[in-house]
């Protein structure tokens, strides 16, 4: 009887190991994110946008704590406007660092929720960086639209859904690299 019980227990343990999934975030994870910003802010002048290079961003994050990951990011965007016969073009490059707090375990514990840690990652991120802006056009442009560099701090709330242990999709809302929302793909290496 003891042998059968031990064998049943061993089989159950092996089945659990075979079907166990990795959490959406764990300390030591290395993620690569690639996305595009939705909804731009503060760029351009009155008139019509006649051309653009969609805002793209990429970042790498390393899990340094059971709830915290950090890493660099970079982004690029370009807009062209035509206004009363004048043409203006801006190129933007954004670089900086991001720190992310992964909140699902805290939410589950504090609220008694049962959010799947294998498929879903809810997080808050703080971006700190520089935005380099270059201008070209028919005439010099005054003020905040001319060539320059801006420092910014951007708070972001995000959600990531993992299809499997490697690939997922994410959405971040808040002051991201170029817009108030970023949609993209995440790869866990």
Backbone as ProteinMPNN parsed JSONL, in Angstrom:
{"seq_chain_A": "XXXXXXXXXXXXXXXXXXXXXXXXXXXXXXXXXXXXXXXXXXXXXXXXXXXXXXXXXXXXXXXXXXXXXXXXXXXXXXXXXXXXXXXXXXXXXXXXXXXXXXXXXXXXXXXXXXXXXXXXXXXXXXXXXXXXXXXXXXXXXXXXXXXXXXXXXXXXXXXXXXXXXXXXXXXXXXXXXXXXXXXXXXXXX", "coords_chain_A": {"N_chain_A": [[0.814, -1.191, 0.0], [1.924, 1.236, 0.838], [3.87, 1.512, -1.086], [2.351, 1.831, -3.431], [1.076, 4.27, -2.831], [3.292, 5.964, -2.603], [4.269, 5.761, -5.245], [2.076, 6.853, -6.655], [2.124, 9.469, -5.627], [4.662, 10.274, -6.578], [4.21, 10.166, -9.353], [2.23, 12.158, -9.621], [3.705, 14.411, -8.838], [5.648, 14.486, -10.876], [3.978, 14.977, -13.096], [3.045, 17.517, -12.445], [5.41, 18.963, -12.636], [5.931, 18.626, -15.362], [3.829, 20.045, -16.564], [3.968, 22.549, -15.493], [4.094, 26.083, -15.715], [6.176, 28.845, -16.519], [6.312, 31.884, -14.693], [4.93, 35.062, -15.739], [6.651, 37.121, -15.118], [9.797, 36.868, -13.612], [12.459, 37.027, -11.233], [15.652, 37.583, -12.621], [14.9, 37.222, -15.236], [15.239, 38.141, -18.704], [14.148, 40.51, -20.855], [13.168, 41.574, -24.114], [11.708, 44.288, -25.618], [9.666, 45.547, -28.215], [8.008, 48.129, -29.795], [5.32, 50.348, -30.877], [4.459, 53.747, -30.593], [1.361, 55.208, -29.713], [-0.723, 57.924, -30.32], [0.469, 60.967, -30.264], [2.262, 63.76, -28.793], [2.713, 67.258, -28.338], [4.218, 67.877, -30.678], [4.905, 69.394, -33.753], [3.057, 71.734, -35.788], [0.333, 73.93, -36.521], [-1.677, 72.852, -39.257], [-1.333, 70.338, -41.791], [-0.362, 66.976, -41.261], [1.902, 65.624, -43.33], [3.558, 63.517, -43.702], [5.246, 60.789, -42.1], [7.381, 58.923, -39.934], [6.564, 56.217, -38.245], [6.352, 56.272, -34.678], [8.709, 54.354, -33.061], [9.819, 52.1, -30.553], [12.266, 50.492, -28.482], [13.373, 48.267, -25.979], [15.348, 46.821, -23.362], [15.077, 44.724, -20.614], [16.119, 43.655, -17.424], [15.483, 41.375, -14.866], [16.04, 42.226, -11.638], [15.237, 41.825, -9.099], [12.708, 40.169, -7.16], [10.422, 41.562, -7.836], [11.198, 43.705, -9.423], [12.486, 45.146, -12.379], [15.022, 46.431, -14.588], [16.415, 48.578, -17.169], [17.758, 49.761, -20.372], [16.302, 51.993, -22.875], [15.347, 52.918, -26.226], [14.201, 55.112, -28.782], [12.622, 56.189, -31.873], [11.304, 58.677, -34.028], [9.6, 60.511, -36.631], [8.25, 63.423, -38.077], [6.491, 65.221, -40.584], [5.29, 68.29, -41.72], [3.027, 70.34, -43.543], [2.252, 73.682, -44.052], [0.51, 76.435, -44.946], [2.0, 76.662, -47.345], [4.593, 76.29, -46.455], [7.138, 73.98, -45.496], [7.89, 71.743, -42.893], [9.995, 69.717, -40.861], [10.531, 67.317, -38.355], [12.783, 65.332, -36.497], [13.021, 62.842, -34.071], [14.799, 61.443, -31.416], [14.878, 59.299, -28.743], [16.334, 58.413, -25.707], [17.162, 56.478, -22.826], [16.586, 55.29, -19.452], [14.718, 52.672, -17.859], [12.698, 51.642, -15.143], [10.937, 49.051, -13.642], [8.133, 47.991, -11.777], [6.753, 44.988, -10.998], [3.569, 43.978, -10.419], [1.679, 41.895, -9.976], [1.978, 39.669, -8.049], [1.797, 41.124, -5.606], [-0.752, 42.321, -5.839], [-2.361, 40.018, -5.941], [-1.837, 38.956, -3.379], [-2.458, 41.094, -1.563], [-5.105, 41.797, -2.195], [-6.415, 39.45, -2.328], [-6.812, 38.411, -4.793], [-6.897, 36.418, -7.828], [-5.126, 36.53, -10.053], [-3.638, 35.3, -12.962], [-0.367, 34.469, -12.775], [1.192, 33.277, -14.649], [0.387, 34.014, -17.187], [-0.205, 36.77, -17.222], [1.08, 40.014, -16.681], [1.036, 42.736, -14.711], [2.073, 46.041, -14.398], [4.027, 48.849, -13.214], [5.914, 51.469, -14.563], [8.779, 53.569, -14.621], [10.109, 55.923, -16.697], [13.119, 57.528, -17.525], [14.777, 59.948, -19.262], [16.413, 61.343, -22.212], [15.396, 63.426, -24.852], [16.103, 63.968, -28.101], [15.84, 66.437, -30.505], [15.611, 67.316, -33.861], [15.331, 69.818, -36.335], [14.18, 70.705, -39.548], [13.472, 72.895, -42.199], [11.602, 75.413, -44.083], [12.143, 77.805, -42.86], [13.663, 79.14, -39.867], [12.504, 77.857, -36.783], [10.853, 79.012, -33.977], [11.237, 78.719, -30.359], [9.938, 75.899, -28.576], [9.893, 74.126, -30.678], [12.156, 74.105, -32.19], [15.571, 72.936, -32.908], [16.82, 70.846, -30.333], [17.244, 69.542, -26.957], [15.509, 67.651, -24.631], [14.917, 66.844, -21.246], [13.173, 64.224, -19.659], [10.748, 62.726, -17.47], [8.853, 59.908, -17.255], [5.947, 58.459, -16.154], [4.423, 55.242, -16.345], [1.811, 52.884, -16.826], [1.391, 49.428, -17.259], [0.42, 46.453, -19.101], [1.031, 43.083, -19.734], [0.572, 40.315, -21.8], [1.251, 36.933, -21.927], [1.748, 34.636, -24.454], [3.129, 32.288, -24.501], [6.013, 30.841, -22.864], [7.958, 32.433, -24.002], [7.049, 34.464, -25.865], [5.099, 37.452, -25.912], [2.544, 40.028, -25.759], [2.225, 43.563, -25.25], [0.791, 46.457, -23.642], [1.274, 49.807, -22.878], [0.329, 52.551, -20.977], [0.553, 56.04, -20.549], [3.103, 58.557, -20.004], [5.079, 57.755, -22.29], [7.935, 56.984, -24.408], [7.303, 58.386, -26.787], [4.573, 58.872, -26.916], [1.22, 58.68, -25.542], [0.498, 56.107, -25.283], [1.714, 52.824, -25.809], [2.089, 50.058, -27.883], [3.096, 46.737, -28.263], [5.458, 43.983, -28.828], [6.808, 41.448, -26.774], [9.711, 39.678, -25.907], [10.971, 37.009, -24.144], [14.085, 36.172, -23.179]], "CA_chain_A": [[0.0, 0.0, 0.0], [2.804, 2.389, 0.898], [4.552, 1.616, -2.38], [1.395, 2.416, -4.382], [0.889, 5.662, -2.45], [4.516, 6.657, -2.983], [4.285, 5.801, -6.701], [1.049, 7.823, -7.059], [2.66, 10.792, -5.282], [5.763, 10.559, -7.504], [3.608, 10.445, -10.671], [1.581, 13.47, -9.535], [4.77, 15.411, -8.799], [6.226, 14.563, -12.22], [2.993, 15.622, -13.972], [3.042, 18.937, -12.125], [6.639, 19.523, -13.208], [5.81, 18.648, -16.816], [2.849, 21.022, -17.019], [4.168, 23.842, -14.831], [4.503, 27.169, -16.6], [6.974, 29.913, -15.945], [5.537, 33.096, -14.453], [5.116, 36.114, -16.739], [7.869, 37.822, -14.703], [10.555, 36.292, -12.514], [13.792, 37.591, -11.054], [16.624, 36.984, -13.525], [14.407, 37.254, -16.619], [15.749, 39.151, -19.621], [13.109, 40.8, -21.841], [13.345, 42.557, -25.181], [10.412, 44.841, -26.012], [9.645, 46.381, -29.414], [6.642, 48.61, -29.938], [5.068, 51.623, -31.535], [3.681, 54.658, -29.759], [0.071, 55.634, -30.214], [-1.082, 59.212, -29.741], [1.658, 61.774, -30.032], [1.992, 64.981, -28.054], [3.659, 68.366, -28.338], [5.074, 67.991, -31.838], [4.265, 69.892, -34.961], [2.444, 73.042, -35.799], [-0.959, 73.875, -37.21], [-1.534, 72.393, -40.63], [-1.585, 68.915, -41.962], [0.8, 66.088, -41.227], [1.964, 65.063, -44.676], [4.414, 62.335, -43.722], [5.736, 60.432, -40.778], [7.961, 57.627, -39.629], [5.823, 55.922, -37.026], [7.21, 56.203, -33.495], [9.075, 53.001, -32.651], [10.639, 52.03, -29.353], [12.822, 49.19, -28.13], [14.014, 48.276, -24.667], [15.8, 45.56, -22.773], [14.927, 44.774, -19.157], [16.649, 42.526, -16.663], [14.894, 41.242, -13.537], [17.085, 42.297, -10.605], [14.577, 41.553, -7.826], [11.493, 39.392, -7.426], [9.368, 42.427, -8.366], [11.761, 44.88, -10.093], [13.392, 44.979, -13.522], [15.574, 47.699, -15.064], [17.133, 48.464, -18.429], [17.75, 50.926, -21.263], [15.35, 52.027, -23.982], [15.635, 53.855, -27.302], [13.055, 55.292, -29.668], [12.803, 57.104, -32.997], [10.086, 59.104, -34.736], [9.805, 61.636, -37.544], [7.017, 64.008, -38.584], [6.622, 66.277, -41.574], [4.066, 69.076, -41.817], [2.909, 71.406, -44.535], [1.388, 74.711, -43.484], [0.513, 77.676, -45.722], [3.077, 76.655, -48.324], [5.889, 76.015, -45.828], [7.328, 72.597, -45.08], [8.668, 71.577, -41.677], [10.223, 68.317, -40.521], [11.2, 67.059, -37.089], [13.24, 63.976, -36.19], [13.139, 62.684, -32.632], [15.441, 60.248, -30.88], [14.714, 59.279, -27.294], [17.153, 57.377, -25.049], [17.116, 56.599, -21.377], [16.495, 54.086, -18.628], [13.391, 52.38, -17.321], [12.622, 50.761, -13.981], [9.577, 48.518, -13.643], [7.661, 47.219, -10.63], [5.797, 43.975, -11.444], [2.654, 44.049, -9.284], [0.685, 40.816, -9.852], [2.022, 38.972, -6.75], [1.309, 42.025, -4.566], [-2.205, 42.437, -6.011], [-2.957, 38.739, -5.522], [-1.715, 38.8, -1.931], [-3.133, 42.163, -0.825], [-6.537, 41.851, -2.479], [-6.967, 38.107, -2.405], [-7.155, 38.162, -6.2], [-6.295, 35.208, -8.394], [-4.632, 36.859, -11.391], [-2.689, 34.289, -13.425], [1.006, 34.964, -12.881], [1.827, 32.633, -15.79], [-0.019, 34.658, -18.443], [-0.441, 38.2, -17.123], [1.989, 40.845, -15.895], [0.587, 44.117, -14.537], [3.27, 46.7, -13.891], [4.228, 50.292, -13.294], [7.27, 51.751, -15.037], [9.227, 54.951, -14.65], [11.12, 56.19, -17.718], [13.91, 58.736, -17.338], [15.602, 59.994, -20.456], [16.636, 62.541, -23.016], [14.773, 63.423, -26.171], [16.843, 64.84, -29.015], [14.941, 66.897, -31.56], [16.23, 68.103, -34.933], [14.331, 70.492, -37.155], [14.571, 71.251, -40.845], [12.302, 73.501, -42.816], [11.775, 76.582, -44.925], [12.662, 78.902, -42.046], [13.904, 78.727, -38.481], [11.28, 77.727, -36.006], [11.183, 79.481, -32.625], [10.717, 78.064, -29.168], [10.082, 74.481, -28.266], [9.878, 73.286, -31.869], [13.457, 74.165, -32.851], [16.497, 71.896, -32.473], [17.024, 70.889, -28.896], [17.255, 68.332, -26.15], [14.649, 67.747, -23.451], [14.951, 65.804, -20.222], [11.821, 63.923, -19.217], [10.43, 61.611, -16.588], [7.555, 59.426, -17.718], [5.303, 57.326, -15.475], [3.683, 54.377, -17.26], [1.184, 51.659, -16.321], [1.395, 48.488, -18.371], [-0.083, 45.088, -18.989], [1.644, 42.184, -20.71], [-0.044, 38.993, -21.882], [2.205, 35.971, -22.473], [1.177, 33.514, -25.203], [3.886, 31.137, -24.032], [7.107, 31.29, -22.006], [8.875, 33.309, -24.726], [6.437, 35.563, -26.617], [3.922, 38.107, -25.359], [2.211, 41.363, -26.262], [2.054, 44.482, -24.134], [0.298, 47.819, -23.835], [1.66, 50.72, -21.811], [-0.335, 53.848, -21.04], [1.234, 57.054, -19.75], [4.096, 59.346, -20.741], [6.125, 56.882, -22.805], [8.996, 57.632, -25.162], [6.784, 59.326, -27.779], [3.132, 59.049, -26.91], [0.509, 58.333, -24.326], [0.245, 54.678, -25.303], [2.642, 52.043, -26.626], [1.644, 48.695, -28.126], [4.226, 46.025, -28.839], [5.756, 42.569, -28.628], [7.84, 41.202, -25.771], [10.368, 38.377, -26.042], [11.717, 36.641, -22.951], [15.261, 35.376, -23.577]], "C_chain_A": [[0.859, 1.256, 0.0], [3.513, 2.613, -0.438], [3.635, 2.246, -3.422], [1.176, 3.896, -4.097], [2.112, 6.501, -2.852], [4.616, 6.801, -4.504], [3.263, 6.813, -7.235], [1.536, 9.246, -6.797], [3.761, 11.2, -6.258], [5.22, 10.894, -8.899], [2.946, 11.818, -10.69], [2.622, 14.595, -9.558], [5.409, 15.579, -10.175], [5.272, 15.252, -13.186], [2.957, 17.126, -13.718], [4.274, 19.608, -12.712], [6.546, 19.63, -14.725], [4.904, 19.777, -17.301], [2.995, 22.387, -16.349], [4.624, 24.879, -15.849], [5.304, 28.181, -15.813], [6.07, 31.121, -15.747], [5.842, 34.124, -15.545], [6.325, 36.987, -16.406], [8.489, 37.073, -13.537], [11.905, 36.972, -12.437], [14.766, 36.836, -11.953], [16.189, 36.966, -14.975], [15.1, 38.367, -17.408], [14.718, 39.307, -20.731], [13.617, 41.764, -22.889], [11.944, 42.982, -25.603], [10.596, 45.662, -27.283], [8.203, 46.817, -29.637], [6.549, 49.895, -30.724], [4.169, 52.457, -30.636], [2.416, 55.081, -30.476], [-0.257, 56.969, -29.558], [0.153, 60.017, -29.423], [1.267, 63.038, -29.296], [3.081, 65.997, -28.337], [4.503, 68.548, -29.578], [4.284, 68.536, -33.003], [3.592, 71.215, -34.736], [1.093, 72.882, -36.465], [-0.727, 73.48, -38.66], [-1.759, 70.911, -40.709], [-0.288, 68.126, -41.902], [0.841, 65.392, -42.576], [2.858, 63.835, -44.762], [4.929, 62.045, -42.341], [6.443, 59.097, -40.833], [7.36, 57.261, -38.29], [6.775, 55.806, -35.835], [7.465, 54.756, -33.088], [9.973, 53.07, -31.423], [11.148, 50.61, -29.158], [13.473, 49.318, -26.762], [14.433, 46.864, -24.294], [15.635, 45.728, -21.266], [15.436, 43.492, -18.538], [16.01, 42.524, -15.286], [15.972, 41.185, -12.476], [16.555, 41.968, -9.215], [13.308, 40.777, -8.139], [10.354, 40.235, -7.988], [9.88, 43.583, -9.216], [12.679, 44.476, -11.239], [13.831, 46.36, -13.995], [16.253, 47.477, -16.413], [17.046, 49.738, -19.246], [16.626, 50.848, -22.282], [15.842, 53.041, -25.007], [14.397, 53.955, -28.183], [13.381, 56.278, -30.781], [11.444, 57.426, -33.615], [10.438, 60.287, -35.632], [8.444, 62.115, -38.029], [7.331, 65.111, -39.576], [5.264, 66.972, -41.692], [4.158, 70.053, -42.974], [1.892, 72.405, -43.993], [1.558, 76.0, -44.273], [1.71, 77.76, -46.677], [4.466, 76.422, -47.754], [5.945, 74.539, -45.441], [8.256, 72.554, -43.877], [8.829, 70.09, -41.405], [10.986, 68.245, -39.2], [11.586, 65.594, -37.016], [13.46, 63.913, -34.685], [13.836, 61.374, -32.315], [15.344, 60.352, -29.363], [15.54, 58.128, -26.736], [17.057, 57.57, -23.541], [17.065, 55.252, -20.696], [15.057, 53.918, -18.157], [13.536, 51.425, -16.147], [11.165, 50.347, -13.828], [9.309, 47.733, -12.361], [6.554, 46.29, -11.121], [4.862, 43.657, -10.274], [1.712, 42.862, -9.091], [0.789, 40.075, -8.514], [1.484, 39.842, -5.602], [-0.22, 42.163, -4.634], [-2.897, 41.158, -5.545], [-2.946, 38.594, -4.003], [-2.563, 39.83, -1.178], [-4.645, 42.143, -1.007], [-7.196, 40.481, -2.523], [-7.406, 37.75, -3.815], [-6.497, 36.871, -6.669], [-5.89, 35.455, -9.845], [-3.567, 35.834, -11.769], [-1.307, 34.899, -13.598], [1.743, 34.342, -14.062], [1.549, 33.379, -17.086], [-0.015, 36.178, -18.385], [0.579, 38.873, -16.225], [1.407, 42.255, -15.88], [1.724, 44.857, -13.87], [3.185, 48.22, -14.003], [5.678, 50.537, -13.645], [7.548, 53.238, -14.925], [10.333, 55.062, -15.693], [11.814, 57.505, -17.387], [14.835, 58.82, -18.537], [15.76, 61.365, -21.062], [15.962, 62.349, -24.361], [15.502, 64.452, -27.031], [15.953, 65.16, -30.209], [15.745, 67.691, -32.584], [15.136, 68.605, -35.853], [14.953, 70.857, -38.495], [13.308, 71.81, -41.485], [12.655, 74.734, -43.606], [12.327, 77.782, -44.168], [12.906, 78.372, -40.644], [12.598, 78.739, -37.712], [11.591, 78.099, -34.571], [10.699, 78.52, -31.536], [10.936, 76.581, -29.112], [10.102, 73.581, -29.488], [11.217, 73.288, -32.608], [14.326, 72.992, -32.399], [16.671, 71.988, -30.963], [17.027, 69.521, -28.263], [16.388, 68.573, -24.928], [14.906, 66.567, -22.531], [13.504, 65.493, -19.853], [11.796, 62.74, -18.27], [9.024, 61.174, -16.966], [7.03, 58.255, -16.918], [4.397, 56.565, -16.436], [3.048, 53.234, -16.466], [1.067, 50.702, -17.488], [0.771, 47.155, -18.027], [0.569, 44.27, -20.103], [0.921, 40.843, -20.634], [0.936, 38.059, -22.577], [1.454, 34.842, -23.183], [1.822, 32.203, -24.787], [5.042, 31.668, -23.198], [8.009, 32.317, -22.673], [8.224, 34.568, -25.286], [5.205, 36.11, -25.904], [3.664, 39.423, -26.067], [1.993, 42.263, -25.05], [1.416, 45.786, -24.595], [0.712, 48.629, -22.622], [0.949, 52.046, -22.023], [0.338, 54.817, -20.087], [2.236, 57.78, -20.616], [5.245, 58.428, -21.152], [7.158, 57.667, -23.589], [8.458, 58.668, -26.142], [5.291, 59.571, -27.716], [2.529, 58.618, -25.595], [0.103, 56.867, -24.299], [1.249, 53.991, -26.209], [2.133, 50.609, -26.681], [2.798, 47.944, -28.762], [4.308, 44.568, -28.477], [6.894, 42.462, -27.621], [8.394, 39.796, -25.96], [11.19, 38.147, -24.781], [12.854, 35.726, -23.384], [15.674, 34.407, -22.488]], "O_chain_A": [[0.583, 2.214, -0.722], [3.726, 3.748, -0.863], [4.068, 3.091, -4.206], [1.1, 4.696, -5.029], [1.973, 7.606, -3.375], [5.008, 7.859, -4.996], [3.563, 7.553, -8.172], [1.381, 10.126, -7.644], [3.793, 12.342, -6.715], [5.72, 11.809, -9.552], [3.083, 12.56, -11.662], [2.429, 15.611, -10.226], [5.683, 16.704, -10.593], [5.715, 16.041, -14.02], [2.852, 17.918, -14.655], [4.179, 20.718, -13.235], [7.02, 20.602, -15.313], [5.178, 20.396, -18.329], [2.206, 23.291, -16.624], [5.434, 24.591, -16.73], [5.128, 28.346, -14.606], [5.163, 31.357, -16.544], [6.887, 34.06, -16.193], [6.959, 37.535, -17.308], [7.798, 36.69, -12.593], [12.436, 37.439, -13.445], [14.719, 35.609, -12.042], [17.007, 36.721, -15.862], [15.491, 39.394, -16.852], [14.44, 38.357, -21.464], [14.401, 42.665, -22.591], [11.097, 42.143, -25.908], [11.577, 46.395, -27.411], [7.29, 45.992, -29.665], [7.55, 50.453, -31.173], [3.245, 51.946, -30.004], [2.407, 55.283, -31.69], [-0.081, 57.118, -28.349], [0.815, 59.772, -28.415], [0.084, 63.359, -29.184], [4.238, 65.636, -28.552], [5.452, 69.33, -29.536], [3.126, 68.173, -33.208], [3.567, 71.742, -33.624], [0.755, 71.791, -36.926], [0.334, 73.762, -39.217], [-2.315, 70.302, -39.795], [0.743, 68.551, -42.422], [-0.081, 64.656, -42.928], [2.905, 63.18, -45.804], [5.04, 62.941, -41.505], [6.141, 58.25, -41.673], [7.623, 57.933, -37.293], [7.885, 55.293, -35.977], [6.523, 54.018, -32.801], [10.784, 53.985, -31.279], [10.532, 49.648, -29.616], [14.052, 50.353, -26.431], [13.943, 45.871, -24.832], [16.011, 46.759, -20.708], [15.217, 42.396, -19.054], [15.993, 43.551, -14.607], [16.733, 40.221, -12.408], [17.326, 41.846, -8.264], [12.882, 40.741, -9.294], [9.411, 39.688, -8.559], [9.074, 44.381, -9.694], [13.527, 43.595, -11.1], [13.107, 47.341, -13.825], [16.618, 46.355, -16.763], [16.352, 50.682, -18.869], [16.066, 49.779, -22.527], [16.653, 53.913, -24.693], [13.638, 52.995, -28.312], [14.293, 57.096, -30.657], [10.563, 56.571, -33.711], [11.439, 60.972, -35.419], [7.58, 61.302, -38.358], [8.311, 65.841, -39.428], [4.223, 66.317, -41.755], [5.238, 70.526, -43.327], [0.813, 72.027, -43.537], [2.637, 76.593, -44.267], [2.348, 78.806, -46.796], [5.433, 76.363, -48.514], [4.928, 73.933, -45.102], [9.279, 73.238, -43.841], [7.927, 69.297, -41.676], [11.937, 68.989, -38.959], [10.82, 64.718, -37.419], [14.025, 64.835, -34.098], [13.507, 60.328, -32.873], [15.689, 61.378, -28.778], [15.459, 57.002, -27.227], [16.892, 58.687, -23.052], [17.439, 54.224, -21.261], [14.291, 54.878, -18.068], [14.376, 50.525, -16.153], [10.266, 51.186, -13.877], [10.128, 46.929, -11.918], [5.524, 46.758, -11.607], [5.304, 43.128, -9.254], [0.992, 42.836, -8.093], [-0.244, 39.863, -7.879], [0.787, 39.337, -4.722], [-0.896, 42.125, -3.606], [-3.903, 41.213, -4.836], [-3.934, 38.159, -3.41], [-3.301, 39.474, -0.26], [-5.386, 42.442, -0.071], [-8.404, 40.374, -2.735], [-8.267, 36.892, -4.009], [-5.645, 36.308, -5.981], [-6.255, 34.699, -10.746], [-2.684, 35.536, -10.964], [-1.101, 35.748, -14.465], [2.81, 34.824, -14.442], [2.384, 33.379, -17.991], [0.163, 36.822, -19.419], [0.905, 38.373, -15.149], [1.299, 42.894, -16.926], [2.289, 44.374, -12.889], [2.395, 48.779, -14.765], [6.574, 49.894, -13.097], [6.655, 54.064, -15.113], [11.361, 54.391, -15.597], [11.163, 58.48, -17.013], [15.59, 57.887, -18.81], [15.319, 62.381, -20.525], [15.959, 61.256, -24.929], [15.513, 65.644, -26.727], [15.389, 64.266, -30.838], [16.469, 68.622, -32.23], [14.15, 67.916, -36.116], [16.111, 71.268, -38.563], [12.218, 71.26, -41.326], [13.825, 75.071, -43.787], [12.916, 78.679, -44.771], [12.423, 77.301, -40.275], [11.708, 79.547, -37.977], [12.524, 77.543, -33.992], [9.872, 77.64, -31.773], [11.969, 76.064, -29.538], [10.309, 72.376, -29.35], [11.385, 72.534, -33.566], [13.887, 72.155, -31.61], [16.669, 73.078, -30.391], [16.841, 68.496, -28.919], [16.524, 69.6, -24.263], [15.089, 65.437, -22.983], [12.689, 66.409, -19.746], [12.682, 61.885, -18.268], [8.105, 61.992, -16.992], [7.594, 57.164, -16.984], [3.689, 57.169, -17.243], [3.663, 52.684, -15.552], [0.688, 51.105, -18.588], [0.616, 46.78, -16.865], [0.648, 44.704, -21.252], [0.688, 40.306, -19.551], [1.401, 38.348, -23.68], [0.619, 34.171, -22.575], [1.174, 31.158, -24.725], [5.047, 32.85, -22.854], [8.758, 33.01, -21.984], [8.807, 35.648, -25.185], [4.385, 35.362, -25.371], [4.474, 39.875, -26.877], [1.626, 41.798, -23.971], [1.49, 46.162, -25.765], [0.529, 48.201, -21.483], [0.965, 52.597, -23.124], [0.657, 54.463, -18.952], [2.222, 57.634, -21.838], [6.256, 58.334, -20.456], [7.249, 58.886, -23.449], [9.072, 59.719, -26.323], [4.796, 60.439, -28.435], [3.233, 58.24, -24.658], [-0.577, 56.436, -23.368], [1.599, 54.52, -27.265], [1.789, 50.02, -25.656], [3.42, 48.445, -29.698], [3.385, 43.988, -27.906], [7.818, 43.275, -27.615], [7.64, 38.841, -26.15], [12.004, 38.987, -24.397], [12.615, 34.632, -23.895], [16.641, 33.664, -22.657]]}, "name": "protein", "num_of_chains": 1, "seq": "XXXXXXXXXXXXXXXXXXXXXXXXXXXXXXXXXXXXXXXXXXXXXXXXXXXXXXXXXXXXXXXXXXXXXXXXXXXXXXXXXXXXXXXXXXXXXXXXXXXXXXXXXXXXXXXXXXXXXXXXXXXXXXXXXXXXXXXXXXXXXXXXXXXXXXXXXXXXXXXXXXXXXXXXXXXXXXXXXXXXXXXXXXXXX"}
